[in-house]
Amino acid sequence: MGTGGGTPLVSRGLFGALEFVTPLYLKGAILTLQLTAVSIVCGLAIGLVIALCNLSRWAPLRWFGSTYTWVFRGTPLLVQISLVYYGLAQYGYKLDPFPAGVLALSLNSGAYLAEIIRAAIESIPRGQMEAARALGMSYGLAMRRVILPQAYRRMIPPMINEFVTLLKDSSLVSTTGLVELMHRSRQLSAATLKPFWFFGYAAFWYLMMTTLFTLLGGLLERRLKQYE
């Protein structure tokens, strides 16, 4: 890989090369954050639905919820990404890399978030639901007004851990050709034969992003404790 002046990138030295490619890494990091953010929102929606299925009194819903969790927690994320991106294309459902990545990450994260949500809901004393039902609330209304507002405070710490994991796991979407942070590092490494430089720089960017997630999660936890 060369520069505009025809000088090889590696001739700039380590710091010169990293300074030159930083805008490329910034674009990759922004795409990584976008991919993670959309997957978090979709994964939360999926996780809530699966958690409620697991808590349902109706056996078919419990079976569906437990089977979903079993499948997506028991198979590698890379396999799931490959099935969504390459497998669906075999049957005429060709997805672009970004939506394919969002779908695979959301389905996978939803299984883990479902267990977090379920555990938090089950940690609320059963009497809370019984009292709400005694007041004439439906199950759904009691869940929205009484149970979930108490449970979500207990979900925050494990959810932050899951979001950090999701951010790191988003690097696997590079296998579909999406030019996020990891894919950019592979391109530069192959072009310069300097993998330690560019994968190490990618590690730095991932570390900064996961640290930001962790700090924001800690801030949210402290804010919630003030209202307990």
ZALUMNU-654280 format. One line per 10 residues: their letters; for each residue x, y, z of N, C-alpha, C, CB. Coordinates in Angstrom, 2 decimals, always signed. Glycine has a CB too. Layout:
BEGIN
A = X Y Z X Y Z X Y Z X Y Z | ...
***
This chain:
BEGIN
MGTGGGTPLV = +0.86 -1.19 +0.00 +0.00 +0.00 +0.00 +0.89 +1.23 +0.00 -0.97 +0.01 +1.23 | +0.61 +2.14 -0.85 +1.40 +3.35 -0.93 +0.62 +4.55 -0.51 +1.92 +3.54 -2.31 | +1.30 +5.71 -0.46 +0.67 +6.98 -0.15 +0.48 +7.75 -1.43 +1.50 +7.80 +0.87 | -0.06 +8.96 -1.27 -0.30 +9.79 -2.45 +0.98 +10.12 -3.19 -1.01 +11.06 -2.06 | +2.12 +10.19 -2.44 +3.37 +10.53 -3.08 +4.12 +9.33 -3.60 +4.22 +11.28 -2.14 | +3.55 +8.16 -3.51 +4.19 +6.96 -4.02 +5.13 +6.30 -3.03 +4.94 +7.28 -5.25 | +5.30 +6.89 -1.83 +6.16 +6.31 -0.82 +5.44 +5.17 -0.13 +6.60 +7.37 +0.20 | +6.05 +3.98 +0.00 +5.37 +2.88 +0.69 +4.98 +3.28 +2.09 +6.27 +1.64 +0.73 | +3.86 +2.79 +2.52 +3.34 +3.14 +3.84 +4.31 +2.74 +4.94 +1.99 +2.48 +4.08 | +4.91 +1.57 +4.83 +5.79 +1.10 +5.89 +7.06 +1.92 +6.01 +6.15 -0.34 +5.66
SRGLFGALEF = +7.44 +2.64 +4.94 +8.64 +3.46 +5.02 +8.48 +4.64 +5.94 +9.04 +3.94 +3.65 | +7.26 +4.95 +6.31 +7.01 +6.04 +7.24 +7.37 +5.68 +8.67 +5.56 +6.46 +7.17 | +7.61 +4.41 +8.93 +7.85 +3.98 +10.30 +6.53 +3.72 +11.00 +8.66 +5.03 +11.06 | +6.62 +3.18 +12.21 +5.43 +2.79 +12.95 +4.50 +3.96 +13.18 +5.81 +2.18 +14.27 | +5.00 +5.02 +13.79 +4.12 +6.13 +14.16 +3.63 +6.91 +12.94 +4.84 +7.08 +15.11 | +4.48 +7.02 +11.95 +4.04 +7.68 +10.72 +2.95 +6.91 +10.02 +5.21 +7.88 +9.79 | +3.10 +5.58 +10.00 +2.08 +4.74 +9.35 +0.76 +4.81 +10.11 +2.56 +3.29 +9.26 | +0.83 +4.73 +11.45 -0.40 +4.78 +12.24 -1.09 +6.12 +12.11 -0.10 +4.48 +13.71 | -0.30 +7.19 +12.04 -0.90 +8.52 +11.85 -1.63 +8.60 +10.51 +0.18 +9.62 +11.93 | -1.04 +7.98 +9.49 -1.64 +8.02 +8.16 -2.94 +7.23 +8.10 -0.66 +7.47 +7.14
VTPLYLKGAI = -3.00 +6.08 +8.79 -4.17 +5.20 +8.69 -5.23 +5.50 +9.75 -3.75 +3.75 +8.79 | -4.95 +6.41 +10.69 -5.92 +6.69 +11.76 -7.30 +7.08 +11.23 -5.40 +7.78 +12.65 | -7.40 +7.94 +10.19 -8.76 +8.24 +9.66 -9.49 +6.99 +9.17 -8.66 +9.24 +8.52 | -8.75 +6.03 +8.61 -9.38 +4.78 +8.16 -9.89 +3.98 +9.35 -8.38 +3.94 +7.34 | -9.10 +3.95 +10.41 -9.52 +3.25 +11.62 -10.71 +3.94 +12.27 -8.35 +3.15 +12.61 | -10.73 +5.25 +12.21 -11.85 +5.98 +12.78 -13.15 +5.63 +12.07 -11.60 +7.50 +12.71 | -13.10 +5.54 +10.74 -14.29 +5.13 +9.98 -14.70 +3.71 +10.35 -14.02 +5.23 +8.46 | -13.71 +2.83 +10.49 -14.01 +1.46 +10.88 -14.61 +1.38 +12.27 -12.76 +0.61 +10.82 | -14.09 +2.20 +13.20 -14.61 +2.20 +14.57 -16.04 +2.73 +14.62 -13.71 +3.05 +15.48 | -16.33 +3.76 +13.82 -17.69 +4.30 +13.78 -18.66 +3.24 +13.26 -17.75 +5.56 +12.89
LTLQLTAVSI = -18.26 +2.52 +12.22 -19.11 +1.46 +11.69 -19.29 +0.34 +12.71 -18.52 +0.89 +10.39 | -18.24 +0.03 +13.45 -18.33 -0.97 +14.51 -19.32 -0.55 +15.58 -16.96 -1.22 +15.14 | -19.27 +0.72 +15.98 -20.19 +1.22 +17.00 -21.63 +1.23 +16.49 -19.79 +2.63 +17.44 | -21.81 +1.59 +15.22 -23.16 +1.56 +14.63 -23.71 +0.14 +14.61 -23.14 +2.14 +13.21 | -22.88 -0.79 +14.20 -23.28 -2.20 +14.16 -23.65 -2.69 +15.55 -22.16 -3.07 +13.57 | -22.85 -2.32 +16.54 -23.10 -2.75 +17.91 -24.37 -2.11 +18.46 -21.91 -2.42 +18.81 | -24.55 -0.81 +18.22 -25.71 -0.10 +18.76 -27.02 -0.67 +18.23 -25.61 +1.39 +18.43 | -27.09 -0.89 +16.92 -28.32 -1.44 +16.33 -28.56 -2.85 +16.85 -28.24 -1.44 +14.78 | -27.50 -3.63 +16.98 -27.63 -5.00 +17.47 -28.07 -5.03 +18.93 -26.31 -5.75 +17.31 | -27.63 -4.07 +19.73 -28.05 -3.99 +21.12 -29.56 -3.76 +21.21 -27.29 -2.88 +21.86
VCGLAIGLVI = -30.05 -2.79 +20.44 -31.48 -2.48 +20.47 -32.31 -3.69 +20.04 -31.79 -1.27 +19.56 | -31.92 -4.29 +18.92 -32.66 -5.46 +18.43 -32.51 -6.64 +19.38 -32.17 -5.86 +17.02 | -31.32 -6.83 +19.92 -31.10 -7.92 +20.85 -31.90 -7.78 +22.12 -29.65 -8.03 +21.19 | -32.06 -6.54 +22.61 -32.88 -6.31 +23.80 -34.34 -6.68 +23.54 -32.78 -4.84 +24.24 | -34.84 -6.29 +22.37 -36.23 -6.62 +22.02 -36.41 -8.14 +21.94 -36.62 -5.97 +20.68 | -35.48 -8.81 +21.29 -35.55 -10.27 +21.19 -35.43 -10.90 +22.56 -34.45 -10.81 +20.26 | -34.48 -10.42 +23.36 -34.26 -10.98 +24.69 -35.47 -10.87 +25.59 -33.09 -10.30 +25.34 | -36.15 -9.72 +25.52 -37.35 -9.54 +26.35 -38.44 -10.52 +25.94 -37.88 -8.08 +26.23 | -38.64 -10.69 +24.64 -39.67 -11.62 +24.16 -39.34 -13.05 +24.58 -39.80 -11.54 +22.61 | -38.08 -13.45 +24.41 -37.69 -14.83 +24.76 -37.78 -15.04 +26.27 -36.26 -15.13 +24.27
ALCNLSRWAP = -37.40 -14.02 +27.06 -37.50 -14.14 +28.51 -38.95 -14.34 +28.95 -36.91 -12.89 +29.19 | -39.86 -13.59 +28.34 -41.28 -13.73 +28.69 -41.81 -15.09 +28.24 -42.11 -12.61 +28.05 | -41.30 -15.59 +27.12 -41.68 -16.95 +26.69 -41.21 -17.97 +27.73 -41.07 -17.27 +25.30 | -40.00 -17.81 +28.22 -39.47 -18.75 +29.21 -40.24 -18.70 +30.52 -38.02 -18.45 +29.47 | -40.85 -17.55 +30.81 -41.61 -17.40 +32.05 -43.09 -17.70 +31.89 -41.43 -16.00 +32.59 | -43.50 -17.97 +30.66 -44.91 -18.19 +30.38 -45.42 -19.48 +31.03 -45.15 -18.23 +28.87 | -46.70 -19.49 +31.36 -47.34 -20.70 +31.86 -47.74 -21.64 +30.73 -48.57 -20.34 +32.69 | -47.68 -21.15 +29.49 -48.08 -21.94 +28.34 -46.88 -22.74 +27.85 -48.65 -21.04 +27.20 | -46.98 -24.05 +27.90 -45.85 -24.94 +27.61 -45.22 -24.71 +26.24 -46.30 -26.36 +27.72 | -46.00 -24.51 +25.15 -45.36 -24.28 +23.84 -44.46 -23.05 +23.82 -46.42 -24.15 +22.77
LRWFGSTYTW = -44.86 -22.00 +24.52 -44.01 -20.81 +24.57 -42.73 -21.08 +25.35 -44.78 -19.64 +25.20 | -42.86 -21.81 +26.45 -41.66 -22.15 +27.21 -40.73 -23.02 +26.39 -42.04 -22.87 +28.51 | -41.29 -23.95 +25.64 -40.47 -24.80 +24.78 -39.76 -23.97 +23.72 -41.33 -25.88 +24.12 | -40.48 -23.04 +23.11 -39.87 -22.18 +22.09 -38.74 -21.36 +22.69 -40.93 -21.26 +21.46 | -38.99 -20.74 +23.85 -37.98 -19.91 +24.48 -36.74 -20.69 +24.88 -38.56 -19.23 +25.69 | -36.94 -21.84 +25.47 -35.80 -22.64 +25.91 -35.02 -23.20 +24.72 -36.26 -23.79 +26.81 | -35.73 -23.57 +23.64 -35.05 -24.08 +22.45 -34.23 -22.98 +21.79 -36.07 -24.65 +21.46 | -34.80 -21.80 +21.70 -34.09 -20.66 +21.12 -32.79 -20.39 +21.90 -34.98 -19.39 +21.12 | -32.92 -20.33 +23.21 -31.75 -20.06 +24.06 -30.71 -21.17 +23.91 -32.16 -19.92 +25.53 | -31.16 -22.40 +23.88 -30.27 -23.54 +23.76 -29.48 -23.49 +22.45 -31.06 -24.85 +23.85
VFRGTPLLVQ = -30.17 -23.20 +21.36 -29.53 -23.19 +20.04 -28.52 -22.05 +19.92 -30.59 -23.06 +18.94 | -28.92 -20.83 +20.27 -28.05 -19.69 +20.01 -26.95 -19.53 +21.05 -28.88 -18.43 +19.96 | -27.13 -20.10 +22.22 -26.02 -20.09 +23.19 -25.10 -21.29 +23.00 -26.57 -20.09 +24.61 | -25.58 -22.29 +22.31 -24.81 -23.52 +22.17 -24.05 -23.66 +20.86 -25.70 -24.67 +22.32 | -24.18 -22.67 +19.97 -23.45 -22.72 +18.70 -22.58 -21.48 +18.57 -24.44 -22.83 +17.49 | -21.43 -21.59 +17.89 -20.52 -20.44 +17.77 -21.15 -19.30 +16.98 -19.23 -20.88 +17.10 | -20.85 -18.08 +17.40 -21.36 -16.90 +16.71 -20.87 -16.86 +15.26 -20.94 -15.62 +17.44 | -19.64 -17.28 +15.03 -19.11 -17.27 +13.66 -19.94 -18.17 +12.75 -17.64 -17.71 +13.64 | -20.39 -19.31 +13.27 -21.24 -20.20 +12.49 -22.58 -19.53 +12.20 -21.45 -21.54 +13.24 | -23.13 -18.84 +13.18 -24.40 -18.14 +12.99 -24.29 -17.04 +11.95 -24.89 -17.56 +14.32
ISLVYYGLAQ = -23.18 -16.29 +11.98 -22.95 -15.25 +10.98 -22.86 -15.86 +9.59 -21.68 -14.45 +11.30 | -22.15 -16.97 +9.49 -22.00 -17.64 +8.19 -23.33 -18.17 +7.67 -20.99 -18.80 +8.30 | -24.17 -18.70 +8.57 -25.48 -19.19 +8.15 -26.36 -18.05 +7.64 -26.18 -19.91 +9.31 | -26.31 -16.91 +8.33 -27.15 -15.78 +7.93 -26.66 -15.19 +6.61 -27.15 -14.69 +9.02 | -25.34 -14.98 +6.49 -24.81 -14.28 +5.31 -24.66 -15.20 +4.10 -23.47 -13.66 +5.64 | -24.08 -16.38 +4.32 -23.84 -17.29 +3.20 -24.96 -18.31 +3.04 -22.51 -18.01 +3.39 | -25.48 -18.81 +4.16 -26.49 -19.85 +4.09 -27.80 -19.38 +3.49 -26.75 -20.40 +5.45 | -28.28 -18.21 +3.93 -29.55 -17.70 +3.39 -29.43 -17.37 +1.90 -29.99 -16.46 +4.16 | -28.24 -16.96 +1.47 -28.05 -16.63 +0.05 -28.28 -17.85 -0.84 -26.63 -16.09 -0.19 | -28.05 -19.03 -0.30 -28.28 -20.27 -1.06 -29.75 -20.41 -1.44 -27.83 -21.49 -0.24
YGYKLDPFPA = -30.62 -19.83 -0.64 -32.06 -19.94 -0.90 -32.65 -18.63 -1.41 -32.79 -20.36 +0.37 | -31.80 -17.75 -1.92 -32.27 -16.53 -2.55 -32.43 -15.34 -1.64 -33.55 -16.78 -3.20 | -32.01 -15.46 -0.38 -32.12 -14.35 +0.57 -30.73 -13.76 +0.81 -32.78 -14.82 +1.91 | -30.25 -13.00 -0.15 -28.91 -12.42 -0.08 -28.98 -11.09 +0.68 -28.31 -12.22 -1.52 | -28.35 -11.05 +1.84 -28.34 -9.84 +2.66 -27.00 -9.14 +2.49 -28.60 -10.17 +4.14 | -27.04 -7.81 +2.56 -25.80 -7.05 +2.59 -25.08 -7.33 +3.91 -26.08 -5.53 +2.42 | -23.76 -7.07 +3.96 -23.00 -7.41 +5.18 -23.52 -6.75 +6.44 -21.57 -7.02 +4.99 | -23.93 -5.47 +6.37 -24.36 -4.79 +7.59 -25.64 -5.39 +8.17 -24.57 -3.31 +7.32 | -26.75 -5.50 +7.39 -27.95 -6.12 +7.96 -27.73 -7.58 +8.35 -29.09 -6.03 +6.96 | -26.89 -8.30 +7.60 -26.60 -9.69 +7.96 -25.89 -9.73 +9.31 -25.74 -10.38 +6.87
GVLALSLNSG = -24.95 -8.82 +9.52 -24.25 -8.75 +10.80 -25.18 -8.40 +11.94 -23.13 -7.75 +10.74 | -26.05 -7.42 +11.71 -27.02 -7.02 +12.74 -27.93 -8.19 +13.10 -27.86 -5.82 +12.26 | -28.42 -8.90 +12.09 -29.33 -10.01 +12.34 -28.65 -11.10 +13.17 -29.85 -10.60 +11.02 | -27.43 -11.49 +12.76 -26.73 -12.55 +13.47 -26.38 -12.13 +14.90 -25.47 -12.96 +12.72 | -25.86 -10.93 +15.06 -25.48 -10.46 +16.40 -26.70 -10.31 +17.29 -24.73 -9.12 +16.30 | -27.81 -9.82 +16.73 -29.03 -9.63 +17.51 -29.61 -10.96 +17.98 -30.08 -8.87 +16.69 | -29.65 -11.92 +17.08 -30.18 -13.24 +17.45 -29.32 -13.88 +18.53 -30.25 -14.16 +16.21 | -28.01 -13.75 +18.40 -27.10 -14.34 +19.38 -27.20 -13.62 +20.72 -25.66 -14.31 +18.87 | -27.13 -12.30 +20.68 -27.18 -11.53 +21.93 -28.53 -11.68 +22.61 -26.90 -10.05 +21.65 | -29.61 -11.80 +21.82 -30.93 -11.96 +22.39 -31.04 -13.17 +23.29 -31.95 -12.05 +21.30
AYLAEIIRAA = -30.33 -14.26 +22.94 -30.37 -15.47 +23.77 -29.73 -15.22 +25.13 -29.65 -16.62 +23.05 | -28.62 -14.49 +25.16 -27.94 -14.20 +26.42 -28.72 -13.17 +27.24 -26.51 -13.70 +26.17 | -29.25 -12.16 +26.56 -30.02 -11.14 +27.26 -31.31 -11.73 +27.83 -30.34 -9.97 +26.33 | -31.87 -12.71 +27.15 -33.09 -13.36 +27.64 -32.85 -13.99 +29.01 -33.58 -14.43 +26.65 | -31.71 -14.63 +29.18 -31.40 -15.25 +30.47 -31.15 -14.20 +31.55 -30.18 -16.15 +30.33 | -30.54 -13.08 +31.17 -30.33 -11.99 +32.12 -31.66 -11.41 +32.58 -29.45 -10.88 +31.50 | -32.55 -11.17 +31.63 -33.86 -10.60 +31.95 -34.69 -11.58 +32.77 -34.62 -10.22 +30.65 | -34.66 -12.85 +32.36 -35.42 -13.86 +33.11 -34.96 -13.95 +34.55 -35.28 -15.24 +32.43 | -33.65 -13.98 +34.75 -33.11 -14.09 +36.11 -33.49 -12.87 +36.94 -31.58 -14.24 +36.07 | -33.46 -11.69 +36.33 -33.81 -10.47 +37.06 -35.29 -10.46 +37.45 -33.48 -9.23 +36.22
IESIPRGQME = -36.14 -10.91 +36.53 -37.58 -10.96 +36.83 -37.86 -11.97 +37.93 -38.39 -11.31 +35.57 | -37.22 -13.12 +37.86 -37.45 -14.16 +38.86 -36.89 -13.78 +40.23 -36.83 -15.47 +38.41 | -35.99 -12.80 +40.26 -35.44 -12.37 +41.55 -36.40 -11.46 +42.32 -34.12 -11.64 +41.33 | -37.43 -10.96 +41.63 -38.44 -10.13 +42.31 -39.38 -11.06 +43.08 -39.25 -9.24 +41.27 | -39.66 -10.78 +44.34 -40.54 -11.66 +45.13 -41.87 -11.92 +44.43 -40.79 -11.06 +46.51 | -42.31 -13.16 +44.48 -43.55 -13.55 +43.82 -44.74 -12.75 +44.35 -43.81 -15.04 +44.01 | -44.67 -12.32 +45.60 -45.76 -11.55 +46.18 -46.05 -10.26 +45.45 -45.47 -11.26 +47.60 | -45.04 -9.70 +44.77 -45.25 -8.46 +44.02 -46.26 -8.68 +42.89 -43.91 -7.93 +43.45 | -46.11 -9.78 +42.17 -47.04 -10.09 +41.10 -48.42 -10.42 +41.66 -46.52 -11.26 +40.25 | -48.45 -11.18 +42.75 -49.74 -11.55 +43.35 -50.49 -10.33 +43.84 -49.53 -12.53 +44.49
AARALGMSYG = -49.76 -9.38 +44.41 -50.41 -8.16 +44.89 -50.96 -7.34 +43.73 -49.42 -7.31 +45.71 | -50.19 -7.27 +42.64 -50.65 -6.52 +41.47 -51.88 -7.17 +40.85 -49.53 -6.42 +40.43 | -51.89 -8.50 +40.79 -53.06 -9.18 +40.23 -54.26 -9.02 +41.13 -52.76 -10.67 +40.02 | -54.03 -8.98 +42.45 -55.12 -8.80 +43.40 -55.77 -7.43 +43.24 -54.62 -8.99 +44.83 | -55.00 -6.46 +42.74 -55.52 -5.11 +42.51 -56.26 -5.00 +41.18 -54.38 -4.10 +42.55 | -56.33 -6.10 +40.45 -57.08 -6.12 +39.21 -56.24 -5.93 +37.95 -58.11 -5.07 +39.25 | -54.93 -5.90 +38.10 -54.07 -5.74 +36.92 -53.98 -7.05 +36.15 -52.66 -5.27 +37.33 | -53.90 -6.92 +34.83 -53.63 -8.11 +34.01 -52.17 -8.50 +34.18 -53.96 -7.85 +32.52 | -51.82 -9.68 +33.70 -50.44 -10.13 +33.82 -49.49 -9.17 +33.11 -50.29 -11.55 +33.24 | -49.87 -8.77 +31.87 -49.02 -7.87 +31.10 -48.87 -6.52 +31.77 -49.58 -7.69 +29.72
LAMRRVILPQ = -49.97 -5.98 +32.29 -49.91 -4.68 +32.95 -49.08 -4.75 +34.22 -51.31 -4.18 +33.27 | -49.23 -5.82 +34.98 -48.44 -5.99 +36.20 -46.96 -6.11 +35.88 -48.92 -7.22 +36.98 | -46.66 -6.79 +34.79 -45.27 -6.94 +34.38 -44.67 -5.58 +34.02 -45.14 -7.91 +33.20 | -45.44 -4.77 +33.27 -44.94 -3.47 +32.83 -44.85 -2.47 +33.96 -45.81 -2.91 +31.73 | -45.86 -2.46 +34.83 -45.95 -1.41 +35.85 -45.25 -1.77 +37.16 -47.39 -1.11 +36.14 | -45.15 -3.05 +37.48 -44.65 -3.46 +38.80 -43.34 -4.22 +38.73 -45.69 -4.31 +39.51 | -43.29 -5.27 +37.92 -42.14 -6.18 +37.94 -40.94 -5.61 +37.19 -42.52 -7.51 +37.34 | -41.12 -5.23 +35.93 -40.00 -4.77 +35.13 -39.31 -3.52 +35.69 -40.46 -4.50 +33.73 | -40.08 -2.53 +36.21 -39.38 -1.36 +36.79 -38.45 -1.72 +37.94 -40.40 -0.36 +37.26 | -38.79 -2.77 +38.70 -37.90 -3.21 +39.78 -36.76 -4.08 +39.24 -38.69 -3.99 +40.84
AYRRMIPPMI = -37.07 -4.88 +38.23 -36.08 -5.84 +37.73 -34.98 -5.19 +36.91 -36.76 -6.89 +36.89 | -35.28 -4.08 +36.22 -34.28 -3.58 +35.28 -33.04 -3.06 +35.99 -34.88 -2.48 +34.44 | -33.17 -2.63 +37.25 -31.98 -2.19 +37.99 -31.02 -3.36 +38.21 -32.38 -1.57 +39.34 | -31.57 -4.55 +38.35 -30.73 -5.73 +38.56 -30.15 -6.26 +37.25 -31.52 -6.82 +39.26 | -30.73 -5.83 +36.15 -30.24 -6.28 +34.85 -29.01 -5.50 +34.39 -31.32 -6.16 +33.81 | -28.84 -4.27 +34.87 -27.84 -3.37 +34.29 -26.43 -3.94 +34.32 -27.86 -2.06 +35.03 | -25.89 -4.40 +35.48 -24.48 -4.88 +35.46 -24.23 -6.02 +34.47 -24.09 -5.34 +36.85 | -25.04 -7.10 +34.49 -24.76 -8.16 +33.51 -25.02 -7.72 +32.07 -25.61 -9.38 +33.82 | -25.96 -6.80 +31.87 -26.21 -6.31 +30.52 -25.02 -5.53 +29.98 -27.47 -5.44 +30.49 | -24.40 -4.71 +30.82 -23.22 -3.97 +30.38 -22.14 -4.95 +29.95 -22.71 -3.04 +31.51
NEFVTLLKDS = -21.96 -6.02 +30.71 -20.97 -7.04 +30.32 -21.32 -7.66 +28.97 -20.89 -8.14 +31.40 | -22.61 -7.91 +28.75 -23.04 -8.49 +27.48 -22.82 -7.51 +26.33 -24.51 -8.90 +27.55 | -23.06 -6.22 +26.57 -22.86 -5.23 +25.52 -21.37 -5.12 +25.15 -23.41 -3.86 +25.96 | -20.50 -5.19 +26.15 -19.05 -5.15 +25.89 -18.64 -6.38 +25.07 -18.25 -5.09 +27.22 | -19.19 -7.53 +25.44 -18.91 -8.76 +24.69 -19.41 -8.64 +23.26 -19.57 -9.98 +25.37 | -20.59 -8.04 +23.09 -21.15 -7.87 +21.75 -20.26 -6.96 +20.90 -22.58 -7.29 +21.84 | -19.75 -5.91 +21.50 -18.85 -5.01 +20.78 -17.62 -5.77 +20.28 -18.43 -3.84 +21.68 | -17.05 -6.58 +21.14 -15.86 -7.35 +20.73 -16.23 -8.41 +19.68 -15.21 -8.02 +21.95 | -17.37 -9.06 +19.87 -17.78 -10.11 +18.94 -18.13 -9.56 +17.56 -18.96 -10.87 +19.50 | -18.41 -8.26 +17.48 -18.74 -7.67 +16.18 -17.58 -7.79 +15.20 -19.13 -6.19 +16.35
SLVSTTGLVE = -16.37 -8.02 +15.72 -15.21 -8.20 +14.83 -15.39 -9.41 +13.92 -13.93 -8.35 +15.65 | -16.20 -10.37 +14.33 -16.41 -11.57 +13.51 -17.18 -11.26 +12.23 -17.16 -12.63 +14.31 | -17.90 -10.14 +12.21 -18.67 -9.77 +11.02 -17.74 -9.40 +9.88 -19.63 -8.60 +11.34 | -16.46 -9.16 +10.18 -15.50 -8.85 +9.13 -15.39 -9.98 +8.11 -14.13 -8.57 +9.73 | -15.79 -11.19 +8.50 -15.73 -12.33 +7.57 -16.71 -12.18 +6.41 -16.00 -13.62 +8.32 | -17.69 -11.29 +6.54 -18.67 -11.07 +5.46 -18.21 -9.99 +4.49 -20.03 -10.68 +6.05 | -17.10 -9.33 +4.81 -16.62 -8.26 +3.94 -17.00 -6.88 +4.41 -17.12 -8.45 +2.57 | -17.69 -6.77 +5.54 -18.03 -5.46 +6.07 -16.75 -4.77 +6.53 -19.06 -5.58 +7.24 | -16.52 -3.55 +6.05 -15.26 -2.87 +6.32 -15.34 -2.15 +7.66 -14.93 -1.87 +5.20 | -15.44 -2.94 +8.72 -15.38 -2.36 +10.06 -13.94 -2.41 +10.55 -16.34 -3.10 +11.06
LMHRSRQLSA = -13.73 -2.28 +11.82 -12.38 -2.12 +12.36 -11.48 -3.32 +12.05 -12.44 -1.90 +13.85 | -11.98 -4.52 +12.26 -11.16 -5.70 +12.05 -10.84 -5.92 +10.58 -11.85 -6.93 +12.62 | -11.83 -5.71 +9.73 -11.61 -5.90 +8.29 -10.58 -4.90 +7.78 -12.93 -5.75 +7.51 | -10.67 -3.66 +8.27 -9.68 -2.65 +7.88 -8.28 -3.08 +8.30 -10.03 -1.28 +8.51 | -8.15 -3.66 +9.48 -6.84 -4.12 +9.94 -6.30 -5.24 +9.06 -6.92 -4.59 +11.40 | -7.18 -6.13 +8.63 -6.75 -7.22 +7.74 -6.25 -6.67 +6.41 -7.91 -8.21 +7.51 | -6.96 -5.67 +5.88 -6.54 -5.07 +4.62 -5.15 -4.47 +4.72 -7.55 -4.01 +4.18 | -4.93 -3.69 +5.76 -3.65 -3.00 +5.94 -2.54 -4.00 +6.24 -3.75 -1.97 +7.07 | -2.85 -5.02 +7.02 -1.86 -6.03 +7.34 -1.42 -6.79 +6.10 -2.41 -7.01 +8.38 | -2.38 -7.14 +5.25 -2.06 -7.88 +4.03 -1.26 -7.01 +3.06 -3.34 -8.39 +3.35
ATLKPFWFFG = -1.58 -5.72 +3.02 -0.92 -4.82 +2.07 +0.51 -4.49 +2.48 -1.71 -3.55 +1.92 | +0.77 -4.48 +3.78 +2.08 -4.04 +4.27 +2.93 -5.16 +4.85 +1.90 -2.99 +5.31 | +2.31 -6.31 +5.10 +2.99 -7.43 +5.77 +3.51 -7.02 +7.14 +4.16 -7.94 +4.91 | +2.75 -6.15 +7.79 +3.07 -5.71 +9.15 +1.87 -5.99 +10.07 +3.45 -4.19 +9.17 | +1.52 -7.25 +10.28 +0.30 -7.56 +11.05 +0.36 -7.06 +12.49 +0.05 -9.05 +11.04 | +1.55 -7.09 +13.10 +1.62 -6.67 +14.50 +1.24 -5.21 +14.66 +3.03 -6.91 +15.06 | +1.66 -4.36 +13.71 +1.32 -2.95 +13.79 -0.18 -2.74 +13.76 +1.98 -2.18 +12.63 | -0.81 -3.30 +12.75 -2.19 -2.92 +12.47 -3.21 -3.70 +13.31 -2.49 -3.14 +11.00 | -2.93 -4.95 +13.63 -3.82 -5.65 +14.56 -3.64 -5.11 +15.97 -3.55 -7.17 +14.52 | -2.41 -4.72 +16.30 -2.18 -4.08 +17.60 -2.92 -2.75 +17.71 -0.70 -3.86 +17.84
YAAFWYLMMT = -2.95 -1.99 +16.63 -3.67 -0.72 +16.62 -5.18 -0.96 +16.73 -3.36 +0.09 +15.34 | -5.65 -2.03 +16.08 -7.07 -2.39 +16.22 -7.39 -2.74 +17.67 -7.43 -3.58 +15.30 | -6.48 -3.47 +18.33 -6.69 -3.81 +19.74 -6.81 -2.55 +20.59 -5.53 -4.70 +20.26 | -6.00 -1.54 +20.27 -6.08 -0.26 +20.99 -7.45 +0.38 +20.83 -4.98 +0.71 +20.49 | -7.98 +0.40 +19.61 -9.30 +1.00 +19.36 -10.40 +0.22 +20.08 -9.60 +1.05 +17.85 | -10.33 -1.11 +20.03 -11.33 -1.91 +20.74 -11.25 -1.67 +22.25 -11.14 -3.41 +20.43 | -10.04 -1.56 +22.76 -9.86 -1.30 +24.19 -10.48 +0.03 +24.59 -8.38 -1.33 +24.56 | -10.30 +1.05 +23.76 -10.87 +2.37 +24.06 -12.41 +2.30 +24.06 -10.37 +3.41 +23.04 | -12.97 +1.58 +23.09 -14.43 +1.50 +23.00 -15.03 +0.69 +24.14 -14.84 +0.90 +21.66 | -14.41 -0.43 +24.47 -14.94 -1.23 +25.58 -14.79 -0.50 +26.91 -14.24 -2.60 +25.64
TLFTLLGGLL = -13.72 +0.25 +27.06 -13.54 +1.05 +28.27 -14.64 +2.10 +28.38 -12.15 +1.73 +28.29 | -14.98 +2.73 +27.26 -16.05 +3.72 +27.26 -17.38 +3.08 +27.67 -16.19 +4.37 +25.87 | -17.69 +1.91 +27.11 -18.91 +1.20 +27.48 -18.92 +0.89 +28.97 -19.03 -0.11 +26.67 | -17.79 +0.43 +29.49 -17.71 +0.07 +30.91 -17.90 +1.29 +31.80 -16.37 -0.59 +31.21 | -17.30 +2.42 +31.43 -17.43 +3.64 +32.23 -18.87 +4.15 +32.21 -16.48 +4.73 +31.70 | -19.49 +4.11 +31.04 -20.89 +4.55 +30.95 -21.80 +3.63 +31.76 -21.35 +4.59 +29.48 | -21.50 +2.33 +31.74 -22.29 +1.38 +32.54 -22.13 +1.64 +34.02 -21.88 -0.04 +32.22 | -20.90 +1.92 +34.46 -20.67 +2.23 +35.86 -21.39 +3.50 +36.28 -19.20 +2.36 +36.14 | -21.39 +4.50 +35.40 -22.10 +5.75 +35.69 -23.60 +5.50 +35.83 -21.84 +6.78 +34.60 | -24.15 +4.68 +34.94 -25.57 +4.36 +35.00 -25.91 +3.61 +36.29 -25.99 +3.54 +33.79
ERRLKQYE = -25.05 +2.67 +36.69 -25.27 +1.94 +37.93 -25.31 +2.88 +39.13 -24.18 +0.89 +38.13 | -24.38 +3.81 +39.18 -24.34 +4.76 +40.31 -25.57 +5.65 +40.32 -23.07 +5.62 +40.24 | -26.02 +6.05 +39.15 -27.23 +6.87 +39.08 -28.44 +6.11 +39.59 -27.48 +7.35 +37.64 | -28.54 +4.85 +39.22 -29.69 +4.05 +39.64 -29.68 +3.82 +41.14 -29.71 +2.71 +38.91 | -28.49 +3.65 +41.73 -28.40 +3.42 +43.16 -28.88 +4.63 +43.96 -26.99 +3.08 +43.55 | -28.77 +5.81 +43.37 -29.23 +7.01 +44.05 -30.74 +7.04 +44.24 -28.79 +8.23 +43.29 | -31.45 +6.29 +43.38 -32.92 +6.29 +43.44 -33.49 +5.06 +44.13 -33.49 +6.39 +42.06 | -32.62 +4.21 +44.66 -33.11 +3.01 +45.35 -33.54 +3.36 +46.78 -32.01 +1.92 +45.37
***
